[in-house]
Amino acid sequence: MAILRVVAKDIGISSRKVRLAVDLVRGKRVTEALTLLEFTPTPSAKAVAKAIKSGVANAESNLQVSSRDLRISSISADSGHTLKRFRPKSRGRISPILKRSSHITVFLEEG
């Protein structure tokens, strides 16, 4: 049973890249997950770690649960909005640039 849900919205990284970091920590204890993400050299790992740390701080503050007792029961990265930009190309044409974003959802549970 999840005791806390954390949602980090509009992260400026595509969900496909964030899922690589999310898959590393799914089902792990919070302390182990944060250690793994600390030594993963990607910006998406930093964003996932920030969401997990936020959930741990909320659990300690609001629910009086120790961070050693928390575990990631479910974590996902879904696609957010896409900014559409355009670049000029040869012969008067344009080429689209899609700047994708993502939402990270973390469910923490005790145990």
N, C-alpha and C positions, 0 to 999 in steps of 0.2 A: 504494500500500500504506500503510495507516494504521500509524503507529508508536506512537500513544498514544490512549487512550480516556478521556474524562472524563465522569462522570455527576453532575449536580447534582440531587438528589432533593428532592421535597416543597417546591418553590418555591410560595409562597402566591399565585400569579397563575394564572389559567386558561390552559390551553395554547393556546387560540385567540388570546389577546392576546400570548403569548410568541412564537407563530409569525410575527407581524409583524416582530419584531426579528430572529428567526432567518433569515428570508428575505433580510434586508438583507446578511448576511455570508456566506452559503453560497458556498463556492468561492474566497473572497478570501484574501489573505495576512493573517497575524495582525496585523501593525502597521496595515494599512489597516482591518481589521475593528474593531480597538479604537478607532481614530480615529472611524470612523462611529458606533459605539455611544456614544462619549463625548458626541457632539453630538446624540444622539437623546433627546428629553426624556421618556422613559417609564420607569417602574420595571422593566419587563420588559427593557429594554436594559441596565440596570444589572445585572440577574441574569445575563444572557447574557455580559456582559463579565467578570463575576466568574468564571464557569465557564471561559471562555477563558484568563483570566489564571492560573487554577489549573493548567490544562493546560500552559501555557507554563513556569510555574515548575517543574512536575514534569519536563518535557522537559529543561530546563536543568540541573536538579539530578541527575536519575537517568540521563539518556541523553547528557549533555554536548552538546546540540544548541543552536545559537544561535537566539534568537527571530526573527532576520531570515530564517532558512531555513525557518521553519514556515509551513504553509498549512492552512486548514480544508478537509479533503477531504469531510467529511459532518457535518451538524449537524441535529438534530431536536428537537422539543418534543412529548412525549407526555403524555397526561392521567394524573394521579396519583390519589390517593384524594379522595373528596368528603365533606366534613363536612356532615351533614344537620341543620339547625336549623329551628325553627318559630316563627312569629309569630302572635299572636292576631289574628283579624279580626272583623268584625261578626257578630252573631247567633250567637256561640259557635263559630264555625268557626276553622280554622287555615290558615295559608298556609306552604308549605315555602320555606326559603332554602337553596340549595345553594352551599356555599363550596368552590369547585374549586381544585385544585392541579395542578402539572405537574412533569415530569421533563425536564431538558435533557441531551441526549447529544451530545458533541462528539468527532469523530475528527480528530486532527491528523496531518499527514504532512510529511515533509521534501521540499523542492524548491520 
